[in-house]
Amino acid sequence: MFSNIYCGHLARLTAALVLTAAQLAGAAAEPPLTLERAWQLAEEANPTLKAAQASLAGAEGQLADARGALWNNPQLAAERSRRKVPQPGLESDIQGEWRVEISQTLEIAGQQGYRRGAAEQELAALRETIEETRLQIRAEFEQKFTRVVSLQLRAEMEEGIIGLIQENAAITRKRFEAGEDTKLDNNLAGVELGRARDRLESVRELLIQARAELAATLQLPPDELPAVKGALVVRPEPPYTLEQLLDAAASRPQLRALGYREQAARSRLGLERAAAYPDVTVGLGAGREGPGAARENLIGLSVSVPLPLFRRNAAGIGKASSELAQVEIEKRATTRDTRARVLALWQKLESLRERVRRLDQFVLQQLEENERLSTAAYRVGEIGLMQLLLTTRQVLDTRREVLEAMTDFALTRVELERAAGWVQLR
């Protein structure tokens, strides 16, 4: 099967290599996972994404408080007392008195607007952070998924290699029994078969480990190793240009989140500067005082202002300034690093595309032709086993190189799209 996959022109290589998972011992009864279904399961199970989503409630609550009519709640004070008034020649007259006052602290330097703006920007930044987390989860999971697909392809390829070597070993054994080949040739054929089986077992061990890592990402039970159904695709031309990727990178969720965080930091700096101005507390009260006929109804208005003589909120202003500077530095560095990473990954992807094309069109085809000619010549006794093994090893090594290059291409493509924040359907 894999001889057919790797032979032919790049059109054959780049066609979708859709495969059903090779079942190991004790294979799961569940159908193989597709990438789209696995993405959904990974997002539902990922603890980092759940924690980020859970923090939304706190940010939304903070915004709800900031949108209130006033930041400080009004205060209500009530007083009830009994006044004993001595009367000459009479028993003391006891009078009840009361007083009620309501007061409100008012911010006079625009603190409410700064606070509301900071809360809105923090909520927007958190939502973009959640989206960035989702993109990272999808990219990291797709890379693990791709490794499993690649190892399944490799295991199936190694099984096909064993079949080919077994056929050649059977021919060598018959020729040895007929006295046409030496014992050395017979031993070499047996050693080559043993090495091929050892390589298959090694690949199966790697496949078990890769499937276990995939299961851990999906939060599956330890004894449940998922089989997958996927493809390794190397298109002759990319579905996007470098300029499109750079434009997408400039507006990826991580950078949008940093932009919102920068605006929130500016609002907090404005809030801390405004906090240096004193708040005004206004109170309105009413009460009744005095004895008997002299009782009085009182209505009063009070205003209190703290004097900013000793503390001017220098600590809060300094902390907010430092936070703003740090966010600005992080945003500039992330923007620069993102662009540089996209450019580097683009060059690597194009190099891998050319490498796969070159191996398929100019190397593998000639080696496979040599393999067919060598096998036919060996079976009629025109060449010896050593020449056949040399040709066969060259073909098998090249097939492995092609698969490794295709795997590297798929992993690099995922990393490139992750760096650029590219989310369009492929």
N, C-alpha and C positions, 0 to 999 in steps of 0.2 A: 504493500500500500504506500509506504513512504518513499519507495523508489519513484513512484509516479508523482508524488507530491513535489519532490525536489528536481525532477527532470523537466525539461521544457523551458520556455522563455519566462521572462519576468511576469507575464500575464498569468501564467499558472501559479507562480509563487504568490502573487498579490491577490489572487482569488481567495475568498474567505475559506479558511481551513476549518470548517465546522466539523467537530468530532464529538462523539459520545464518549464519556470517560471510560478509560480502561479499568475494569473492576478488579480490585485487589481481593485478597482472601477476606471473607466476611464483609463484602460490600454492602453499603447501606441500601435499604429498600426504597428510600425516597428517590424520585427522579433527579437527574443532575440539575444543578443550579445554573441558571443563566445569569449573566452579569447584571441585567436590569433587576431581576428578583433579588439577587445577592446584595445589590446596592440598598434596596429597600430594607432588607433585614439588618444590614449593617447600621443604617441610620437609626432604626428602631432600637437597636441594642447598645449603641455606643454610649458609654457613661459620660464622656466629655461633652458630647452634644446635649445630652439630657441635663447636665449641670448648667450649661450655658442657657438652655431654654428655661430652666427653673429660675434663673436669676432675672428673667423678664418681669416677674411679679414685683420684685423689689424696685426695679427702675420705673415701672408703671405706677407704683404707689408713691414714689418720690415725685413723679410728675403731677399726680393728682393733688398732692399737698401743695406743690408750687403753684398750681393753677387756682388755688383758693383766693377768695376776695382779699384777704389779709393774711400775712404770715403768722402774726401773733394772735392768739385767741383773746377775746375780751375777758376781763375779770369782774366778778360780781362780789361785792362785800356787803354784809348786813350786820347791824348792831342793835341789840336790844338791852336796855338798862332800866333800873328803877332808881328814881331820885327821891330821897327823903328830905322834905322841906320843913324846918321848924316853924311853927306858928305861935306867936306870943299868946299865952293863956290857953292855948289849945294843944291837943295832941298833934304830933307830927303828921303832916299830910304826905303820903307816899304816892308819887306820880310815876307812871310808866313812860319811857322815852324810847324812840327808835330812830334808826338812820340806815339808809340804803344808798349804795354808790356803785355805779358801773364805770369801768375805765378801759381804755383801749390804747395800746402802744402802736404808734404809727411810724413807718419808715419813710424818710423824707428825701432819700437820695437815689431813688430808682432801684432799690434792692430787689423788689418784687420782679421786675422785668429781667434782671440778670439771673435771678434764681430760676425763673421759668425757662429762660433760654438754655441754661446749663442742663436742666433736667430733660428738656426736649432733645438736645444734642446727644446726651448720654444714652437715652433710649434708642435713638437712631443708630448710634455707634454700636450698641449692643446687638441690635438686629443685624447689622452688617457683619459683626463678629460671628454671629451664629451662622450666617450664610457662608462666611469664609471657613468656619469649622466644618460645615457640611461638604464644601468643595474639597477640603483636605482629606476628610474621611473617605469620600468617593475615590479620590486619586490614590491614596494609600491602599485602599481595598482593591482597586483595579490592578495595582501592581502585584499584590499578593495573588489575585485571581489569575493574572497573566503568567506568573511563575508556575502555578499549578497546571495551567493549560500547556505550557512549554514542557514541563516534566512529563505530562501524560503523552505528549507527542514524542518526547525522547524515549519513554518506556516502550511505546509501540514501535518506534524505529529500531530500538535495540532488539526487540523480539523478532522483527523481520530480518535483522542481521544474523541472529542466531540460526534462523531457518536457512539462510544462504550458506552459512559456514557449515551447517550440518550436511547439506547436500555435497559440498566440496569435500568434507571429511569422509563421507561415505564413498565417494569416488576414490579418494586416496587409499582408503582401507582395502577396497577391491583391487586396486592396482598393486598395493603392497602384497596382498595375498597371492596375486598372480605373478609376483616377482618383478613387476615393472617399476616399482618405486622402492626406495630404501626405507629402513626402519626410522631413520631420521625424519624423512618426510611424513611418515605416519604419526610420529610423536609430535611434530610441529603442528599438524592438523588438529591433534587432540588438545595441545596447549592453546591454540587459537580459539577453539571452541570453549575451553574453560575460561579464558579471559573474557570472551564475549558474555558468557553467563554471569561472570563476576561483575561486569559493567552493568548488566541489567539489574542485578540485585542492588547495586549501589544507587542506581537511578530510582529504583522503587523505594529505597530508604529515604532518599531526598524528597520523593513525592509524598511519603507518609508525613514527613516533617512539615512540608509546605501545606498539606491539607490540615494538619493540626493547627498551624498558625492561622489558617483561614477560619477554622472552627472557633478558635479563641476570639477572633474579631467578631464573629457572629454570635458569641456567647452561647454556643451549643454545648451540650454535655460532652465531657472529655472522651467518651467512648464513641462519639458520633463524628466521623470524618466525612465531610461533604465531598461528593463527586461534582464536577463542574462540566459545563458544556460551553465552549467558547471558540474563539478564532484568533489566529495571528495573521494580521493583514498588513501588507506593505504595498501601498498604492504607488503607482508610477509618479503621480503628482499629488502634493498635499491639498487638502480641501480649503486651505486658507493661505493668505500671504503673510509675509513677515510684518508688513505694515498693519494688517488687521490684528495680528497678535499684540503688537506694541500698543495699538489703540485700546485693545481690551485690557492689557496690563495696566494702563494708566488709570483705568476705572474699576479695577478689581475690588471686591468687597473689603479686602484688608486696607487698601489705600482710602477707600471711602470712609471706613471706620476711623482711620487716623485723622481724616479731615473733620469728621464730626467731633472727635475727641479734642482736636485743636480749637474748634469753635467753642466747645464746652469749657475748655481751660480759659479761653479769653473771657467768657461770661463769668466764670468763678473769680478771675482776677478783678473784673469790674465790680463784682459783689463785695469782695474783700476791701477794695478801695472805698466803696460806698459805705461800708460798715464803719469807717472811721468817723462818719458823721453821726451825731447822737440821735437816737430815737426820741420822739416826743410822746409822752403819755398824757392823754386827755381823759378826765374823769367828770361825771355828772352825778350829783347826789341829791337826796331829799330826806327830810326827817322832821320830827316833832320834838320840841324841847320846852321846858319851863313848867312851872306849877300852875294849877288851877286855871283861873281866867287869864293868866299871863302866858299861857302856852303859845308857842310860836311854831309856825310851819316854815321850814328852812329848805331852800333850793340853792345848791352851790355848783360851781364849775371850777375844776382844778386843772392845772397844766404843770407837768414836771419834765425837766430836761437834765440829763446827766452832763456834767462839765468834763469835756475831754482834755484833762490837764496832764494825766500821767500815762495813759495808754492810748495809742493811736492805731492799734491793730497792725503794727509793723510785722509781727510774726505771721499773721494770716496773709498779708500782702506779699511778703517774701516767699512763703510756701507756694502761693498761687503763681507767682512769677516763675519760680523754678519749675513747676509742673508744666507751664506753657512752654518754656524753653526746651524741656525734655521731649515733649510731644512734637515740637517743630523739628528738632534734630532727628527724632525717630522717623518722622514722615519723609524728610529729605533723604535719609539713608535708605529707607525702604524703597522709595521711588527709584533711586539710583541703582540699588542692588537688583530690583525686579527687572529693570530694563536690561542690565548687563547679563542677568541669568537667562532671560528670554533669547538674547542674541547668541549666547554661548550654546544653549540647548538647540537652537535652530541650526547652527552650523554642525553640531554633532549629529542631529537627525538627518540632515542632508548627506553627511558623510556615510552614515549607516545605510541610507537608501542606495547610494552608489555602490557601497560594498556588497550588499545583497545582490544587486543587479549584476555586478562584475563576477561574483562567485557563481551565479547561476548560468549566465550566458557564456562566459569565457573559460570557466574552470570546470564546473561540475559536468557540463555536457561532454566535454572531451574526456574527462576521467570515466564517466559512465560508458562512453563508447569503448574506451580502452578495457574497461571491466568486461563488457560483453565479448570483446575479441579475445581477451585473455582466458575467460572461462571456456569459450568454445575451443580455443587452442589447447588448453590443459586437458579437456575431456578427450581429445583425439591424440594426446601425447606429444604435441608439438613444443610445449614449454614445460618447465618444471614447477613444483609447488612454490618455490621461493619467489619466482616471478609473479605467479598468481596472487600470492599473499601481499606482495608489494603493491600491486595495482589495486587490490581490494581495500587495503588499508588506506591508500590515498583517497579512494572514493568515500569510504566511511568517515574518515576524518573531515573531508570537505562537507559531507552532509551534516555532520555535527556543527561545523563552523557556520553553515548556512542557518541552521536552527538557532544557534547562539546569537547570530547577527539579527535574525528576525525577532528574537526575544528582546535583545538590547534595543532594537528599534521600537518595539511596542512599549517597553518601560520608559524609554526616553520621550516618546510621544506623550505618554501620560504625564510625565514630569514637566514637559514643555507647556502643555495645556493647563496644568495646575499653576505653573509660575505666571502664566498670562491670564489666569482666571477665565479661560475659554470654556463656555458651557453649552455651545451649540451642539446639536445632535450630530454624531459622526455618521 
